Amino acid sequence: MTQWFSQMKTGTKILVGFGVAVAITVVVGLVGYQEIGSVGSDVGEIVEVQLRGIAAIQKISIAAGQIKAAQRTMLTLSLPPNLLARQRETIAKNFRLYENAWKTYESLPKTPEEEELWKQTVAAWQQWHEDNKKFFQLMDELDALKLHNPEGFMKDLITFQRDHYLLIHKVSELLDENKKFEGGEDHTQCNFGKWRANTKVENPEIAAALAESDRHHEKTHATVKEIKRLVADGQKEKARKLYQEELLPAVQATFAQFD
C-alpha cells in the first residue's frame, strides 16, 4: 500500500491526504457530538432533578428549623403578646415554604434507594406534623385562659400568700411578745393590693375569684389595724379574740380564692 501511494502524483497524494483528514474529522466530530449529547443529557439530569431536589430538601430543613426555633421561643411564658404573635407569623410562613418545597421534591423522579428513604422521611414527617398539631392545640388552650403569663401569675399568688403568712406571724408576735411592727393596716399598700390596682385579669373565672378575695383581703388588713389599736390601748384579750375570730378566717378565705 505504501508503494501504491508513492507512485501517485503529488496532486493526487494531496487530495487523498485531504480526504483522509476530512474523514477523520467527520468521525471525530460525530463521536464528539454524541458525547456532547450525552453530557447535555447528564447536565439536564443534574439541573432539573438533582439540584432541584437538593434545593427543595434544604428549604424543608431550613423551614423546619425556623418552626422549631419559633416554638421554643413561644414556650417562654413571659413573652409579650406582640412577640408571641410574631412567632406564630414566622411559623405560618415557614409552613407554607416547606409545603411548597415538599411538593417540588415529591414530584421529582427518584432512584429505588431514594424512593425508600423518601418513604421513611414521609412517615417521620407525618409524626412531626401530628406533634406540631398537638403543640398548637395546647398553646391555643393556654391562650384561652387569657392569662398573659400563667407561670408568673402563679408565682405572684405564692408571694402574696407568703406576705400574709408573714403578716399573721407579726401579729402573733405583737400579741405574745408585744413586738411592734410597721404597716399591715392598709390593704392597698401590700404587694397584693398594689398588684390588684395595676393588673387587669381577663379570665372571667379568675377575675371572679379575685373579686371575691378582695373583700376578705380588705377585712384582713382592717382587722390588723384594729388589733394594733387594741394592743396599744391595753386590750390584749380583746385583740386575741379578734385575731382568732376575725383575722385568721379572713386570711384563710383570701387564700381559698387564691387556691
C-alpha positions as a printed Julia matrix, in Angstrom:
259×3 Matrix{Float64}:
   0.0    0.0     0.0
   2.97   2.24    0.67
   4.32   1.55   -2.82
   0.93   2.32   -4.32
   0.77   5.61   -2.52
   4.36   6.52   -3.54
   3.54   6.04   -7.23
   0.73   8.59   -7.1
   1.13  12.03   -8.45
   1.74  14.79   -5.96
  -1.66  16.36   -6.6
  -3.4   13.03   -6.12
  -1.5   12.48   -2.86
  -2.63  15.83   -1.6
  -6.23  15.07   -2.47
  -6.09  11.64   -0.82
  -4.45  13.07    2.27
  -7.02  15.81    2.46
  -9.82  13.28    2.05
  -8.45  11.15    4.85
  -8.17  14.19    7.08
 -11.75  15.16    6.3
 -12.92  11.61    7.03
 -11.11  11.59   10.37
 -12.52  14.99   11.22
 -16.03  13.81   10.4
 -15.62  10.7    12.54
 -14.2   12.68   15.44
 -16.99  15.22   15.07
 -19.67  12.55   15.13
 -18.16  10.96   18.22
 -17.83  14.36   19.88
 -21.4   15.24   19.0
 -22.64  12.04   20.57
 -20.57  12.71   23.69
 -21.84  16.28   23.9
 -25.4   15.0    23.63
 -24.69  12.55   26.44
 -23.1   15.27   28.57
 -26.01  17.58   27.83
 -28.41  14.89   28.98
 -26.38  14.4    32.17
 -26.3   18.14   32.8
 -30.04  18.29   32.3
 -30.47  15.48   34.81
 -28.29  17.32   37.32
 -30.04  20.68   36.88
 -33.64  19.51   36.53
 -33.62  16.71   39.08
 -30.67  16.55   41.43
 -30.1   20.27   42.04
 -33.84  20.95   42.34
 -34.08  18.06   44.77
 -31.19  19.34   46.88
 -32.66  22.85   46.91
 -36.07  21.51   47.95
 -34.58  19.42   50.77
 -32.61  22.42   52.01
 -35.75  24.57   52.05
 -37.62  21.88   54.0
 -34.78  21.6    56.51
 -34.46  25.37   56.97
 -38.23  25.82   57.36
 -38.39  23.04   59.96
 -35.53  24.69   61.88
 -37.31  28.06   61.84
 -40.53  26.45   63.07
 -38.67  24.7    65.88
 -36.93  27.92   66.95
 -40.23  29.83   67.0
 -41.91  27.1    69.06
 -39.06  27.16   71.55
 -39.48  30.93   71.88
 -43.24  30.52   72.4
 -42.53  28.34   75.43
 -41.25  31.46   77.2
 -44.49  32.19   79.03
 -43.48  35.76   79.85
 -43.2   36.6    76.14
 -45.06  39.86   75.31
 -48.18  39.4    73.13
 -46.63  41.18   70.12
 -43.61  38.85   70.14
 -45.86  35.84   70.59
 -47.88  36.92   67.54
 -44.64  37.32   65.59
 -43.64  33.74   66.37
 -46.99  32.5    65.06
 -46.47  34.5    61.86
 -42.98  33.03   61.45
 -44.35  29.53   61.89
 -47.19  30.07   59.39
 -44.75  31.49   56.83
 -42.34  28.58   57.17
 -45.14  26.03   56.98
 -46.02  27.47   53.57
 -42.37  27.4    52.48
 -41.82  23.8    53.48
 -45.1   22.64   51.93
 -44.13  24.14   48.56
 -40.64  22.62   48.76
 -42.17  19.3    49.79
 -44.4   19.23   46.7
 -41.4   20.03   44.49
 -39.28  17.2    45.84
 -42.18  14.76   45.88
 -42.76  15.32   42.13
 -39.15  14.59   41.13
 -38.09  11.14   39.79
 -36.13   9.08   42.31
 -33.87   6.05   42.31
 -35.18   2.97   44.18
 -32.87   3.82   47.11
 -34.08   7.44   47.19
 -37.67   6.26   47.0
 -37.19   4.05   50.05
 -35.54   6.86   52.02
 -38.35   9.21   50.99
 -40.97   6.79   52.34
 -39.15   6.75   55.69
 -38.98  10.53   55.67
 -42.7   10.82   54.94
 -43.54   8.59   57.91
 -41.3   10.57   60.27
 -42.61  13.86   58.91
 -46.22  12.83   59.45
 -45.42  12.13   63.11
 -43.69  15.5    63.36
 -46.76  17.13   61.83
 -49.04  15.44   64.39
 -46.78  16.58   67.22
 -46.98  20.13   65.87
 -50.77  20.0    65.79
 -50.74  18.9    69.43
 -48.33  21.7    70.32
 -50.57  24.37   68.81
 -53.65  22.81   70.37
 -52.03  23.16   73.79
 -50.91  26.71   73.01
 -54.47  27.61   72.0
 -55.77  26.17   75.27
 -53.17  28.24   77.12
 -54.19  31.37   75.21
 -57.84  30.66   76.01
 -57.01  31.11   79.7
 -56.5   34.81   78.91
 -53.56  34.98   81.26
 -50.57  36.72   79.79
 -48.11  34.79   81.92
 -49.65  31.87   83.87
 -46.33  30.89   85.4
 -45.65  34.44   86.59
 -49.24  34.72   87.87
 -48.74  31.56   89.94
 -45.51  32.93   91.42
 -47.27  36.17   92.3
 -50.02  34.31   94.17
 -47.4   32.36   96.13
 -45.69  35.65   97.0
 -48.99  37.17   98.19
 -49.68  34.14  100.39
 -46.19  34.33  101.87
 -46.63  38.05  102.59
 -49.86  37.45  104.51
 -48.46  34.49  106.44
 -45.67  36.83  107.48
 -48.26  39.43  108.48
 -50.05  36.87  110.69
 -46.73  35.96  112.27
 -46.05  39.61  113.08
 -49.49  40.0   114.65
 -48.86  36.85  116.69
 -45.55  38.26  117.94
 -47.33  41.52  118.8
 -49.85  39.62  120.93
 -47.37  37.22  122.57
 -44.23  39.33  122.89
 -45.54  42.87  122.48
 -43.26  43.11  119.45
 -44.49  46.08  117.45
 -44.24  46.38  113.65
 -44.91  48.94  110.96
 -47.53  48.58  108.22
 -50.13  45.91  107.58
 -53.06  48.28  108.11
 -53.8   49.31  104.53
 -54.92  46.66  102.04
 -53.87  48.83   99.1
 -50.23  49.02  100.21
 -49.27  45.34  100.39
 -47.94  43.56   97.31
 -51.32  42.01   96.53
 -53.13  45.33   96.89
 -50.67  47.1    94.57
 -50.9   44.22   92.09
 -54.7   44.39   92.08
 -54.6   48.11   91.36
 -52.32  47.71   88.34
 -53.27  44.33   86.85
 -56.18  43.56   84.56
 -57.27  39.93   84.55
 -59.34  38.92   81.51
 -60.1   35.34   82.53
 -63.67  35.56   83.89
 -63.36  32.73   86.42
 -60.1   34.03   87.86
 -61.41  37.59   87.83
 -64.44  36.44   89.84
 -62.25  34.6    92.36
 -60.04  37.66   92.77
 -63.08  39.89   93.21
 -64.31  37.54   95.94
 -60.89  37.63   97.6
 -60.88  41.44   97.64
 -63.43  41.79  100.44
 -61.66  39.17  102.58
 -58.33  40.81  101.88
 -59.63  44.25  102.83
 -61.07  42.83  106.03
 -57.72  41.19  106.83
 -55.86  44.48  106.89
 -58.68  46.34  108.6
 -58.62  43.7   111.35
 -54.82  44.04  111.7
 -55.32  47.77  112.16
 -57.94  47.19  114.84
 -55.79  44.61  116.67
 -52.85  47.03  116.75
 -55.17  49.72  118.18
 -56.5   47.37  120.86
 -52.99  46.32  121.89
 -51.92  49.97  122.08
 -54.94  50.59  124.34
 -54.0   47.68  126.59
 -56.88  45.46  125.45
 -54.85  42.39  124.55
 -57.53  39.82  125.33
 -59.98  41.54  123.07
 -57.22  41.76  120.47
 -56.54  38.0   120.81
 -60.22  37.23  120.31
 -60.26  39.4   117.2
 -57.16  37.58  115.97
 -58.79  34.17  116.34
 -62.33  35.02  115.26
 -61.77  37.67  112.57
 -58.2   37.83  111.29
 -57.41  34.12  110.73
 -60.75  33.36  108.99
 -60.33  36.43  106.73
 -56.84  35.37  105.71
 -57.94  31.77  105.08
 -60.9   33.0   103.0
 -58.48  35.07  100.91
 -56.2   32.08  100.4
 -59.16  29.93   99.43
 -59.79  32.23   96.47
 -56.08  32.09   95.59
 -56.34  28.31   95.53
